[in-house]
Each structure stands twice: as structure tokens, then as C-alpha cells.
């Protein structure tokens, strides 16, 4: 019998495949088990990558139709949705094939099939073959959260998966849920001329994000044609041949109304994918939300079984899972793997983008932390003026006594790129003054980050 693997990872999404590669780099004998035909999990196949491809393509389409004329460029764009979907698929293929290459390069053994843990160190694949391994890593990701009374058929009522492959632009699209996924995919179809209505149970969009940023962003989306029904709940859906009729009530209770749409997107969040893995049988504990319970080193209560990514506590973000995969591999190799959960950026890839890191003002107030806020509008940034991307602002939050940066929130063009200089600063415990004293090239959007840091001390130059 062949020697057992040192580590076998169930799932090859960002958490799983990165863990596999790092473990192989550290000299371990590694296997991965994946039930999909392609590696990459939700993120590369039906999530992050295809959605960003469509966001990019639809943004250019909208820009060509509405903004080019101001710059002296005469264009009348026409939509070829079939070709746009081919562009999306090309992005998926390029990324998933890249993982195949990396697995071969690092001598990782890929196993196709559905995994079930039958005992510590033993995984059954498709109910037949047994994989022997010293360590098991659960990296099975997450699935779409359902809503009672709203049955997804991926045709008229779609999840995020179905919203990425619509064969025509709906005249009317209702998005249930005003989180990141709903607003991103709503933006794709709004740019392609769908009339989008967003229904949210809470009285605000983007729960958990900085409230000032979310309110300003809602105003910008409204200008883009979005309609919002906040503090509202969907209690049922009735499908006809060509329409979906939603029953909608105030969240606090009250009279119901009916909203019709060609297509409904259910985007109320995601849940950990842990069913069918045999966790109860081998005694792996899960919490009330179905997440695998782990300790500080990603270990479950069963020796030799670990978990990372969306299946454990923390934000369901691909890069969070990647860093956990690296940390776990290094810990198993006897090194000091670590993830700083206080410095994990999050991005909403709309137009404009939103990026956030660290604490919000609401969190600091709730924790009783004395802080100072510095804000700078892109309206006062030279590059933003030249690019006609003046919507939004940068906000830096710093400790009132030590000046250490505690959080940052950016609403504006390229926010997802700009946030990372704050991430590096925070990782090294930097202050707002450190950022304010760092020379930034002119003219760049990044100067707005510097000015916001200067504003913490009340000395921004251009505002």
C-alpha cells in the first residue's frame, strides 16, 4: 500500500487550492478532492471571477454609452450579450486552467469526486475509494442562502449563479438583499438597461459596512436608476409564464404589496457548505450557523481534522480563506502561521467601488474608543477631476491618543486598489501621521488617501 498523504484537502476553492500549494512548497505529500469538473470553487467558477468579468464589460458598455461623448469620443455601443458571456467564460477558463498548471508544478494529486470523512485520516470518494491521509482539511466553501417562499429555479428566480448566465437582459429585475452580491450583480444588469429594484429587510444597504459610506453609495446607485425598498421583507413568490409576482411587506409588519419582475435575484447571503461530509458521524462540532468550530490553529475537536475558509467563523471572503490556507500549511510544517483578522480588506466592485478595512465608526463608538476621523472628497482630487470620477471620498479613522490607524473606508474609483496602502500601514501598526508624511505621486487618486490622513489632524491641503 502506498504511503498516506501528509495532507488531503476537501475543496479546491481559494482556501483549499492555496493551502495545497503552500503545503507542497513546504515538502508535504498533498492531495485535493474536488467534486466539480474544474478547480477554483465558487469563486473562480460561479462567483468572484465571472462576476468581475461581467462588471468590467458592463461598466465599459455603460461608459461608452454615457461618458465617452464628454471626452470627444463618438460611440454608439450595441450589446452582444452572447459575446459578453463568452468573455466571461474566457476569464473562468483562464483561471481554472491556471490552477491545473499549479497543481502539476507542485506535484499535487487531484482526485475527482464527492468526499465524505469516514474516520480521522480516512476519506471516502464517491462512496467507494478510500484516501488515506495524516491530516484532513475541510475547505468546502459556502452555498447560496435560501428564503422560505422563494424557490430558486435559475430561470425566473435565480441565485448569483443563475444571474451570471442570463440569456437576455430582463426589462425588470428585482434583487432580494442589498448586500455585496446583490448590488454587484444588480449593477451588471442595470448597466445593460434593466430596471433594478432592490428589496432589503434592514433599513440600510450593505449591512456591517460604514454607515456614512453606505448612505452615500445608495444615493449614487439611485442616480444610476436603482430603486430601493428598505425595511421590507419578501414573504412569497408566484411565477407566471413570463413574470414573477413577489409579496412584499414592511419588515415591522403591515399591509402587503405585490411587485412584479421579469427576473428575481435572491441574494440574501451565503451559508457554510458542510452537509454530506460525514462531520456528525466522526464527531466534528459545528455551531448554530452550521460553521465548523475551530481553535486558534484551525483545528477541530477531532485530532487530525482542520477547517478553513467560508466553513469557519469570520467574513466569507476569498482572500481570508487564502491566508488561512497558507497559515494552516505553515502550522502543520511547524512554522508560525498567522492571520491578522483585524486587517482584512473588503471590496464592493461596483461603480464607484467601495473598499473598507478595520473598524467602522459605529463599531468604535460601540466599543467606547476615542477616535478621530479624517475625510477627503474625490471632488477635490486633481486626477479624479481629470478622469471625471469625482464621486465619493476617503475616510481614515485613527486612535485619538496614539494616532494609530484603526480603519479606513473608501467610496470612489479604484477604491479596491487604494485600500491596500492602508492595509500595509495597519499591518505594521502605522499612524495617520505616517501616512500623511509619505510622499504620493501627483496627480493620482491615491493622493486622496494621503489628504484624508492629513485631515485626521485637521491639516488637509486641498479642502
C-alpha positions as CSV (number, residue, x, y, z in Angstrom):
1,X,0.0,0.0,0.0
2,X,1.2,3.5,-0.9
3,X,2.2,5.8,1.9
4,X,-0.6,8.0,3.1
5,X,-0.8,11.7,2.1
6,X,0.5,14.2,4.6
7,X,-2.5,16.4,3.9
8,X,-5.7,16.0,1.9
9,X,-7.9,19.0,1.3
10,X,-11.6,18.7,0.5
11,X,-12.4,21.5,-1.9
12,X,-10.3,23.5,-4.3
13,X,-11.6,27.0,-3.9
14,X,-9.3,29.8,-2.9
15,X,-8.8,28.4,0.6
16,X,-8.2,24.8,-0.5
17,X,-6.0,25.3,-3.5
18,X,-3.8,27.9,-1.8
19,X,-3.4,25.6,1.2
20,X,-2.5,22.7,-1.1
21,X,0.2,24.7,-2.9
22,X,1.8,26.1,0.3
23,X,1.8,22.6,1.8
24,X,3.5,21.2,-1.3
25,X,6.1,24.0,-1.2
26,X,6.9,23.0,2.4
27,X,7.6,19.4,1.3
28,X,4.4,17.7,2.1
29,X,2.7,15.0,0.1
30,X,-0.6,16.6,-0.9
31,X,-3.9,15.5,-2.4
32,X,-7.0,17.5,-3.1
33,X,-10.5,16.3,-3.6
34,X,-12.9,18.2,-5.8
35,X,-16.4,17.3,-7.0
36,X,-16.6,20.0,-9.8
37,X,-15.2,19.3,-13.2
38,X,-12.9,22.3,-12.7
39,X,-10.9,23.6,-9.7
40,X,-11.4,27.0,-8.2
41,X,-14.6,26.5,-6.2
42,X,-17.5,29.1,-6.3
43,X,-15.0,32.0,-6.6
44,X,-13.4,31.1,-9.9
45,X,-16.4,29.2,-11.5
46,X,-19.6,31.0,-10.5
47,X,-18.5,33.8,-8.2
48,X,-15.6,36.3,-7.9
49,X,-14.1,35.9,-11.3
50,X,-17.1,35.7,-13.7
51,X,-18.9,38.5,-11.8
52,X,-15.9,40.7,-12.1
53,X,-15.6,39.9,-15.8
54,X,-19.3,41.0,-16.3
55,X,-18.8,44.0,-14.1
56,X,-15.9,45.2,-16.2
57,X,-17.6,44.5,-19.5
58,X,-20.9,46.2,-18.4
59,X,-19.0,49.2,-17.0
60,X,-17.3,49.8,-20.3
61,X,-20.6,49.4,-22.1
62,X,-22.3,52.0,-19.9
63,X,-19.3,54.3,-20.1
64,X,-19.2,54.1,-23.9
65,X,-22.9,55.0,-24.0
66,X,-22.9,57.8,-21.4
67,X,-19.5,59.2,-20.8
68,X,-17.4,58.9,-23.9
69,X,-19.1,61.9,-25.6
70,X,-17.9,64.2,-22.9
71,X,-14.3,63.3,-23.8
72,X,-14.9,63.9,-27.5
73,X,-15.3,60.2,-28.4
74,X,-18.3,59.5,-30.5
75,X,-19.6,55.9,-30.0
76,X,-23.0,54.2,-30.2
77,X,-22.4,50.9,-28.4
78,X,-24.6,47.9,-29.2
79,X,-24.9,44.9,-26.9
80,X,-23.9,41.4,-28.0
81,X,-24.8,39.5,-24.8
82,X,-23.7,36.2,-26.2
83,X,-20.2,37.5,-26.8
84,X,-20.1,39.2,-23.4
85,X,-20.9,35.8,-21.8
86,X,-18.1,34.2,-23.9
87,X,-15.8,36.9,-22.5
88,X,-17.0,35.9,-19.0
89,X,-16.3,32.2,-19.7
90,X,-12.8,33.0,-21.1
91,X,-12.0,34.6,-17.7
92,X,-13.2,31.5,-15.9
93,X,-11.2,29.1,-18.1
94,X,-8.0,31.1,-17.8
95,X,-8.1,31.0,-14.1
96,X,-9.2,27.4,-13.6
97,X,-6.6,26.1,-16.1
98,X,-4.1,28.1,-14.1
99,X,-4.8,26.0,-11.0
100,X,-4.4,22.8,-13.0
101,X,-0.9,24.1,-14.0
102,X,0.0,25.0,-10.4
103,X,-1.1,21.6,-9.1
104,X,1.1,19.8,-11.7
105,X,4.0,22.2,-11.0
106,X,3.8,21.4,-7.3
107,X,3.2,17.7,-7.7
108,X,-0.2,17.8,-6.0
109,X,-2.5,14.8,-6.6
110,X,-6.0,15.9,-7.7
111,X,-8.9,13.4,-7.0
112,X,-12.3,14.0,-8.6
113,X,-15.4,13.1,-6.8
114,X,-17.5,13.8,-3.7
115,X,-15.7,13.4,-0.4
116,X,-17.0,12.0,2.9
117,X,-14.9,11.7,6.0
118,X,-15.4,8.2,7.4
119,X,-12.8,8.4,10.2
120,X,-9.8,10.6,11.1
121,X,-7.3,10.0,8.4
122,X,-9.8,8.4,6.0
123,X,-11.9,10.0,3.3
124,X,-14.3,8.1,1.1
125,X,-14.7,9.4,-2.5
126,X,-18.0,8.8,-4.3
127,X,-18.9,6.1,-1.8
128,X,-16.1,3.8,-3.0
129,X,-12.4,4.6,-2.8
130,X,-10.7,5.4,0.5
131,X,-8.0,8.0,0.6
132,X,-5.5,7.6,3.5
133,X,-4.1,10.8,4.9
134,X,-2.4,12.1,8.0
135,X,-4.3,15.3,8.1
136,X,-7.7,16.3,6.6
137,X,-8.6,19.9,5.8
138,X,-12.2,20.9,5.2
139,X,-12.3,23.7,2.7
140,X,-15.7,23.2,1.1
141,X,-16.8,26.8,1.0
142,X,-20.3,28.1,1.1
143,X,-23.6,27.9,-0.7
144,X,-26.4,30.3,-1.5
145,X,-28.8,31.0,1.4
146,X,-32.4,30.2,0.7
147,X,-35.6,32.1,1.6
148,X,-38.8,30.5,2.6
149,X,-41.5,31.1,-0.1
150,X,-39.0,32.0,-2.8
151,X,-37.9,28.9,-4.7
152,X,-34.9,29.3,-7.0
153,X,-35.2,27.7,-10.4
154,X,-32.3,29.5,-12.0
155,X,-34.6,30.7,-14.8
156,X,-37.1,33.2,-13.4
157,X,-35.9,33.2,-9.8
158,X,-32.1,33.0,-9.8
159,X,-29.3,32.8,-7.4
160,X,-26.0,34.5,-8.0
161,X,-25.1,31.5,-10.2
162,X,-28.0,32.0,-12.5
163,X,-27.6,35.7,-12.6
164,X,-24.3,35.2,-14.3
165,X,-25.7,33.3,-17.2
166,X,-28.9,35.0,-18.2
167,X,-29.5,34.7,-21.9
168,X,-31.2,38.1,-22.2
169,X,-31.4,41.3,-20.4
170,X,-34.5,41.4,-18.2
171,X,-36.6,44.5,-18.6
172,X,-37.2,44.4,-14.8
173,X,-35.0,42.8,-12.2
174,X,-35.8,42.6,-8.5
175,X,-32.9,41.9,-6.2
176,X,-33.7,40.5,-2.8
177,X,-30.9,41.6,-0.5
178,X,-28.8,44.8,-0.5
179,X,-25.5,43.1,0.3
180,X,-22.4,43.0,-1.8
181,X,-23.5,40.2,-4.2
182,X,-27.0,41.7,-4.9
183,X,-25.6,45.2,-5.6
184,X,-22.8,44.0,-7.8
185,X,-25.0,41.7,-10.0
186,X,-27.8,44.3,-9.9
187,X,-25.2,46.8,-11.3
188,X,-24.3,44.5,-14.2
189,X,-27.8,44.2,-15.4
190,X,-28.7,47.9,-14.6
191,X,-25.8,49.0,-16.9
192,X,-27.2,46.8,-19.6
193,X,-30.6,48.7,-19.3
194,X,-32.5,46.5,-16.9
195,X,-34.7,48.4,-14.4
196,X,-33.5,47.3,-11.0
197,X,-35.4,47.3,-7.7
198,X,-33.6,46.2,-4.5
199,X,-35.6,44.9,-1.5
200,X,-33.8,44.8,1.8
201,X,-35.0,43.6,5.2
202,X,-32.9,46.1,7.1
203,X,-33.3,49.9,6.9
204,X,-30.0,50.3,5.1
205,X,-27.9,48.8,2.4
206,X,-24.5,46.9,2.9
207,X,-25.1,45.7,6.5
208,X,-21.9,45.8,8.5
209,X,-20.2,48.5,6.4
210,X,-19.6,52.1,7.5
211,X,-23.0,53.7,7.6
212,X,-21.9,57.1,6.1
213,X,-20.3,55.3,3.2
214,X,-23.4,53.1,2.6
215,X,-25.8,56.0,2.7
216,X,-23.7,58.0,0.1
217,X,-23.4,54.9,-2.0
218,X,-27.1,54.4,-2.0
219,X,-27.6,57.9,-3.3
220,X,-25.2,57.2,-6.2
221,X,-27.0,54.0,-7.1
222,X,-30.3,55.8,-7.1
223,X,-28.9,58.3,-9.6
224,X,-27.9,55.3,-11.7
225,X,-31.5,54.2,-11.8
226,X,-31.8,51.8,-8.9
227,X,-35.0,51.8,-6.8
228,X,-34.7,50.7,-3.1
229,X,-37.3,49.3,-0.8
230,X,-35.7,49.2,2.6
231,X,-37.1,47.8,5.8
232,X,-39.1,45.4,3.7
233,X,-39.5,41.6,3.6
234,X,-40.4,39.2,0.8
235,X,-43.0,36.7,2.0
236,X,-43.7,34.8,-1.1
237,X,-43.2,34.4,-4.9
238,X,-45.7,33.4,-7.5
239,X,-44.5,32.5,-11.0
240,X,-46.5,33.0,-14.2
241,X,-45.4,32.2,-17.7
242,X,-43.4,35.5,-18.1
243,X,-43.4,37.2,-14.7
244,X,-42.7,36.7,-11.0
245,X,-45.0,38.3,-8.5
246,X,-43.5,39.0,-5.2
247,X,-45.4,39.6,-2.0
248,X,-43.7,42.3,0.0
249,X,-44.4,43.6,3.5
250,X,-42.9,46.1,5.8
251,X,-40.3,44.4,8.0
252,X,-42.0,45.7,11.1
253,X,-45.4,44.4,9.8
254,X,-48.1,45.9,7.8
255,X,-50.1,45.7,4.6
256,X,-48.5,43.6,1.8
257,X,-48.0,44.8,-1.8
258,X,-47.2,42.9,-5.0
259,X,-44.1,43.7,-7.0
260,X,-43.7,42.2,-10.5
261,X,-40.5,41.4,-12.3
262,X,-39.2,39.5,-15.3
263,X,-36.4,38.1,-13.2
264,X,-35.8,37.9,-9.4
265,X,-32.3,37.5,-7.9
266,X,-32.2,36.0,-4.5
267,X,-29.0,37.4,-2.8
268,X,-29.6,37.4,1.0
269,X,-26.2,35.8,1.8
270,X,-24.4,32.5,1.9
271,X,-24.2,29.6,4.3
272,X,-21.3,27.2,5.0
273,X,-21.3,24.1,2.9
274,X,-20.8,21.3,5.4
275,X,-23.7,18.9,4.8
276,X,-22.9,15.4,3.5
277,X,-19.2,15.5,4.7
278,X,-19.8,13.0,7.5
279,X,-19.0,15.5,10.2
280,X,-21.7,14.3,12.6
281,X,-20.6,10.7,12.2
282,X,-16.9,11.5,13.1
283,X,-17.9,13.9,15.8
284,X,-16.8,17.2,14.3
285,X,-18.6,20.0,16.1
286,X,-20.5,22.8,14.2
287,X,-22.0,26.0,15.6
288,X,-25.6,27.2,15.4
289,X,-24.9,28.6,11.9
290,X,-23.5,25.3,10.6
291,X,-19.9,26.5,10.6
292,X,-17.2,24.1,11.7
293,X,-15.9,25.1,15.1
294,X,-12.1,25.5,15.1
295,X,-9.4,26.7,17.6
296,X,-6.7,29.3,17.0
297,X,-4.8,26.9,14.7
298,X,-7.8,25.9,12.6
299,X,-8.1,22.6,14.4
300,X,-11.5,21.0,15.0
301,X,-12.3,19.0,18.1
302,X,-11.3,15.8,16.3
303,X,-7.5,15.4,16.1
304,X,-6.1,15.5,12.5
305,X,-9.1,17.3,11.1
306,X,-8.9,21.0,10.3
307,X,-11.1,23.6,8.6
308,X,-10.5,26.9,6.7
309,X,-12.4,29.4,4.6
310,X,-16.1,30.0,4.4
311,X,-16.9,26.9,6.5
312,X,-15.5,28.6,9.7
313,X,-16.1,31.8,11.5
314,X,-15.2,35.2,10.0
315,X,-16.0,37.0,6.8
316,X,-16.8,34.9,3.8
317,X,-14.0,36.4,1.6
318,X,-11.7,34.5,-0.8
319,X,-8.6,36.3,0.4
320,X,-9.4,35.5,4.0
321,X,-9.6,31.8,3.1
322,X,-6.4,32.0,1.1
323,X,-4.5,33.5,4.1
324,X,-6.0,30.8,6.3
325,X,-4.8,28.1,3.9
326,X,-1.2,29.5,4.0
327,X,-1.3,29.8,7.8
328,X,-2.6,26.2,8.3
329,X,0.0,24.7,5.9
330,X,2.8,26.6,7.7
331,X,1.5,25.5,11.2
332,X,1.4,21.8,10.1
333,X,5.0,22.3,8.9
334,X,6.0,23.5,12.4
335,X,6.1,27.2,11.4
336,X,4.3,30.2,12.8
337,X,1.3,30.6,10.5
338,X,-0.9,33.5,11.4
339,X,-3.9,35.6,10.0
340,X,-4.5,39.1,11.3
341,X,-8.3,39.3,11.2
342,X,-8.3,43.0,12.1
343,X,-6.6,43.9,8.8
344,X,-8.7,42.1,6.1
345,X,-9.9,44.5,3.3
346,X,-13.3,44.1,1.8
347,X,-14.4,45.5,-1.6
348,X,-17.7,46.1,-3.4
349,X,-16.8,46.1,-7.2
350,X,-19.5,48.5,-8.3
351,X,-19.2,51.9,-9.9
352,X,-17.9,53.6,-7.9
353,X,-16.2,50.9,-5.8
354,X,-16.3,50.7,-2.0
355,X,-13.4,49.4,0.0
356,X,-13.1,49.0,3.7
357,X,-10.6,47.8,6.3
358,X,-10.6,47.7,10.1
359,X,-13.2,49.3,12.3
360,X,-16.2,51.4,11.3
361,X,-17.2,54.5,13.2
362,X,-20.2,52.6,14.5
363,X,-18.0,49.8,15.9
364,X,-15.6,52.3,17.5
365,X,-18.5,54.2,19.2
366,X,-20.0,50.9,20.4
367,X,-16.6,49.9,21.9
368,X,-16.1,53.3,23.5
369,X,-12.9,54.0,21.6
370,X,-11.9,57.7,21.4
371,X,-11.1,58.3,17.8
372,X,-10.5,61.0,15.2
373,X,-11.8,60.9,11.6
374,X,-10.2,62.5,8.6
375,X,-12.2,62.7,5.3
376,X,-11.3,63.9,1.9
377,X,-13.6,64.2,-1.1
378,X,-12.5,63.0,-4.5
379,X,-14.2,66.1,-5.8
380,X,-11.0,68.0,-4.6
381,X,-8.6,65.5,-6.2
382,X,-6.9,66.6,-9.4
383,X,-6.7,63.2,-11.1
384,X,-10.4,62.5,-10.2
385,X,-11.4,65.8,-11.8
386,X,-9.4,65.0,-14.9
387,X,-10.9,61.5,-15.1
388,X,-14.5,62.6,-14.3
389,X,-14.6,60.2,-11.4
390,X,-15.2,62.7,-8.6
391,X,-17.9,60.8,-6.7
392,X,-17.0,59.6,-3.2
393,X,-14.4,60.1,-0.5
394,X,-11.7,58.6,1.6
395,X,-12.2,58.4,5.4
396,X,-9.4,57.5,7.8
397,X,-10.1,56.6,11.4
398,X,-7.3,56.9,14.0
399,X,-7.0,56.5,17.7
400,X,-7.3,59.9,19.3
401,X,-4.4,59.3,21.7
402,X,-1.9,57.3,19.7
403,X,-2.9,58.3,16.2
404,X,-2.7,54.6,15.2
405,X,-5.0,53.9,12.2
406,X,-7.9,51.8,13.2
407,X,-9.9,51.7,10.0
408,X,-10.4,53.2,6.5
409,X,-13.4,53.5,4.2
410,X,-13.2,54.5,0.6
411,X,-16.0,55.2,-1.8
412,X,-14.7,56.0,-5.3
413,X,-13.0,54.9,-8.4
414,X,-10.3,52.2,-7.9
415,X,-11.2,52.0,-4.1
416,X,-10.3,48.3,-4.2
417,X,-6.8,49.1,-5.2
418,X,-6.3,52.2,-3.0
419,X,-7.3,50.4,0.2
420,X,-4.1,48.3,0.2
421,X,-1.7,51.1,1.2
422,X,-3.8,51.4,4.3
423,X,-3.7,47.7,4.8
424,X,0.1,47.7,4.8
425,X,0.2,50.7,7.1
426,X,-2.2,48.9,9.6
427,X,-0.3,45.7,9.4
428,X,2.8,47.5,10.7
429,X,0.8,49.5,13.3
430,X,1.2,52.8,11.5
431,X,-0.3,56.1,12.3
432,X,-2.3,58.6,10.3
433,X,0.7,60.9,10.6
434,X,2.9,58.2,9.0
435,X,0.6,58.1,6.0
436,X,0.3,61.9,5.9
437,X,4.1,62.2,5.7
438,X,4.5,59.7,2.9
439,X,5.1,61.3,-0.5
440,X,2.4,60.4,-3.0
441,X,2.8,60.9,-6.8
442,X,0.9,63.7,-8.3
443,X,-1.6,63.5,-9.9
444,X,-3.0,60.3,-8.6
445,X,-6.2,59.2,-6.9
446,X,-4.0,57.9,-4.0
447,X,-3.4,61.5,-3.0
448,X,-6.9,61.5,-1.6
449,X,-5.8,58.8,0.9
450,X,-2.9,61.0,2.0
451,X,-5.1,64.0,2.3
452,X,-7.6,62.0,4.4
453,X,-4.8,61.0,6.7
454,X,-3.8,64.7,6.9
455,X,-7.4,65.6,7.7
456,X,-7.2,63.5,10.8
457,X,-5.0,66.3,12.3
458,X,-7.1,68.9,10.6
459,X,-4.5,69.9,8.0
460,X,-5.7,68.6,4.7
461,X,-4.3,70.9,2.0
462,X,-6.9,70.8,-0.7
463,X,-10.1,71.0,1.3
